[in-house]
Structure formats: structure tokens, C-alpha cells
Amino acid sequence: MKKTSSLTLPLTVVAMLTGSMQAANAADKSYSLALSNPGKPVSIDVEVYRGSITLVGYKGDTIEIMAKTSTFTGNDKDLKKIKNKMDKNTAPRSTKGLKSVKSQGMRLEIEEKNNEVEISSELPNQHVDLVIKVPQRSSVEVELYKGGDINIDGVNGGLELESYQGMIIAKNISGPIVAETARTDIVVSFSAFAKTSPSSLTSHMGNVDITLAKNIAANVNVQTYQGEIFSGLDKDFVVVDEIKKSKQGKKQEIVLGGSLQSKVNGGGQALSLISYSGNLYIRQGK
Amino acid sequence: MTNQEIIDWKIASLANNDSNELSEEMQSYLSQDSQLQAELLFIDNFWTKDIKPLVMPSDKLDVNFYQMLSRAQSAQQESSQQVTKQKPAHSSQEHQLPLLDRIKAWFMPTAIAQFATLALVFVLGFNLNQAPSNKYNSDDYIGLQQEVSSLSTMLAMSMLQKDSASERLSGVAYSRQTDLSNPLLVEQLIDLLARDKSTSVRLAVINSLGQLQSFGSSEQQLLTLASQEENLLVQIELCRLLLNYGSTDIKKLLTEQANQQKFKPEVREFIQAQSMASYI
């Protein structure tokens, strides 16, 4: 009995802390943004310092933004550095007889011009969870520094995703996609694969896990230094040797043992998966 | 003066954004070639108009590019057809060898020598007849290859400047279709390697630089980039590039720097492993 309470107490405290952190000065807002040129290509650029970002493609022609913000009260070394700097520059003031008034507002900037949409939340002490519905054809650029994950679902345009602390999870996409994380995983499920430009997924320390729909044709290149590679593809990975020939054909240089490649369904546009210490998983979808 | 020189001048002036005028010699050459004028106009339009990813490469560029490619391919095909036409002549001579052996047994050596001389004259004549035509096709083919390479260079240089990482990756892919003989393209690639924020683009650039015949004056710059690099993946690949294709001096310098612990431990380990492998 005693054992049970000692286990449940810390969990409850963590849950309460998290709850209070999320609840502190939380504000929910939603906004529907009409595009200047409906039916034309759309580009969305989202930059968030702290929080999570979810983008869902839909058949509509407006941008639907739902934001939930709260003041970040957790421990953050970077935030402490900023606060210490500010404290050094300002003398302490008396608060005697004053009540603390907490800020209720959120700061989220949204700009649109000629179907180019920019959404940003750059305050380090604000946590923002964004859910954005975008036209399926949108091309998307997302940068998230701290907090949660980047989630993408059903967006058919080009994707450029960068997350420093959280995961990148994208499904029902066709790319081209260029994604990068530092220590966390990248999980991508392709329903089709764009031929316009190469795609590349790089995680420095995390795993890269992709699923390719059965009819996708691509040249899948894999490279990991300390991780392992697991493939469910019918087509094996083979070593691509490098051959250099001079213009006049006088000199040839051949390096055996280059990168590993699998030409899926006869091959196509390049899809590179790279990690230093993470594993690479290549799955065959339906 | 060649078309190639004028196209190279055009690309260089667009890339550097300078408005240097053509020399008189170039102007007079250009005024006599309406096709070249059209090509320059096309390059100008392509460069100055921002092309969105969905329509890239442009339809017009597609048409021009694939026309050139098809001309190059048909020239190559004609060349190879003529080579294959020659093959039966050689092979029929080879088939005659056992027959000659039999004849050798039946006739005097002088008759065999006469037959061999006749055969030799026939083969030489056949080859000499074909040689000018082959040379013409081969020159034509090399010329077209150069034109295709110029177009790829132009595309690469234009796309390396795009905001989208995916388009810059396309630019790097186009650069691999050239022989990287244009120093401006190499300069642009190295610049991208030094400052691009996408690791994917930087790794692709390193891969592309592996196509260079020689790093030349860029070698020292690449070594400096390698030693100052903070991105582990980029640093390892830069070291691999220099160890695989660098000069003996640069490999020595790189190994010395690794021994002086100027690199991250993972990179030092990599350099040591590569150095050991080269000794084996």
C-alpha cells in the first residue's frame, strides 16, 4: 500500500504541474483567413519559437487557424539567460500595495499577400499550439524551435520542415519534402511522390522512418554512420559506385563503395534519408 | 570565337548581375547568328523571370532542352550505328582466319601474303572512308554535349539562388549533370556549402563537388570549412571528400589537424579509420 502511494504521488505532481502550466493564462482563438487569389497556388510559412504545429490539408480555399496559447512557466536555460540579461539592465522596483495582473493576451502574427501567408509566434515565454487547415495544394515551410512536434496531414505541395526539439510527423503527403531534426525522429508516410524536385530527410541523432505507397517510383538513398538500416521494400539496396571521367575521356576515377540506393519501381526522383546515429526504417505501404 | 564563349559570357554576366557590354568581336559574331540571339534572349528571360516550382522547368525551357538532348542523342546514335556497321567488317575478317589457316596448308606463302595485304588494304580503306564522317559526328556530338552542359549550368546557377531548399536541391542535382567546368558554378556551390541552413542541401553540394576533376584553388577553402564546421554530418562528409579526392598535401594537413584534436571526436575517429583503410 505504502509502495503504491509513493509511486502515484510524483506522477500526480507532474500531471498537476503540467496542467497548471498549460492552464496558466491560456487563451484560445480561431481565425479564418481568406486568400487574395482563390484557386491559385498557396504558400504557408509558419515560424513558432515554442509550441506545436499541426497542418491539415482540406478541400477548402481559406486558411483556418486555431491557436491555443499559454504563458510558459517551465524551466528553460535560454529564457533564464534572457531574463538575467534584462535584470542586469533594470533596477528592482517596489511592488508594495500592488496586485499582480497577469497578461491575458496572446501574440500571434498573421500576414497574407498574394496567397503568401506568414504565421509567427516568436515570444520565448509564450507556448502556442497551432492547428491550421490549409488548401491541399499548399506548399508549406515550418520552423519550430522548442516544445512539441510538427504534424502534417494531407498536404500535397512542397514541404520544408525544421524542428529543433520535437518530432516531425507527416502523412498522406507527396512532397517534395526537405525535413530536418536534431535529436528527434522524422516519420513520413508518402501517398504519392513528386517528380519535380528531390526530397531529403535528415535527423542528426534521431531515427528516420518512412512508408512508401506501393505504386511510388523513387531512388531511395540511405546513409547512416552509427545507426542501422531496416527495409521492407521488395527492391534491395545496392552500393552505387562513383565514376568520374574527364572531359576528353583521358582520365577515369572510380570509387567503389559509395552510397546505398534502392530503385523502387524502376527508380525516379531522389529521396535521401540521412542520420548520424539514428536508424533508418523504410516501409512498404499499401 | 564560339557560341559557347558567348553563352558563358551571358551566364557570367547574369550571375554577377553586371552589365558589361559584349566586345566588338562578340557583337559582330552574334549579329550573324540569329539562333544564338534567340538562345541568349531565352536565357535572359529564364533568369530574370521568377519561375514557380510547379511550372519548373518552364515549358519553353523543356522544349529547348529536350530538343537539344534529342539532337545530341540522335548524333550519338548515328555515331554508334556507324561503329556497329564497321563491326561486321572486322568480324568477317576474324571469321576468315581459320579459312586462311586451311589455305596456308594448301598454297605457297607468297599467295597468302598477297591475300593478307589485300585484306589489310580493304580494312584500312573502309576505316579511312568512315573516319571524316565519324569525326564530324563526334565534333557535332561534343558540341551538343557542351550546349546541354551549358543549359544545365544555367539552370543549376539559377536554382541554387532560390529560397526553397527543395529547389536548391534541384539546382545541386542539375550541377551534377555538368562537368563542373564553369568556375562560377563551383564558386556558387562552395558558397552554398558555407552558408546554407539546410543540412540536406549542404550534403548534396559536397556530393556534387566530388565530381570535380581537381579542387584547385578551392582545396584550401574546403579544408578551412571542414575545420570550422559545427555540423557533424557536414564536417564528416567534407573530410571524406578531401580524403577521397584531395591532393596528397591536403590529406596530410587534414590528418595533422585531426591529430591536433581540431575536430570533433567522431570526426577524428572517422579520419583515423579512413587513413588506416588507405594504408591497407
Interface residues (C-beta under 8 A of the other chain):
Chain A: P41 S139 E141 G158 E160 G175 P176 I177 V178 E180 T196 S197 P198 S199 S200 L201 T202 H204 Y225 E242 K244 S246 K247 K251 E253 V255 A270 S272 I274 Y276
Chain B: K52 P53 L54 M56 S164 A165 S166 E167 L169 S170 A173 D179 S181 S198 T199 S200 V201 L203 A204 G210 Q211 Q213 N231 L232 L233 I236 N244 Y245 E266 F270
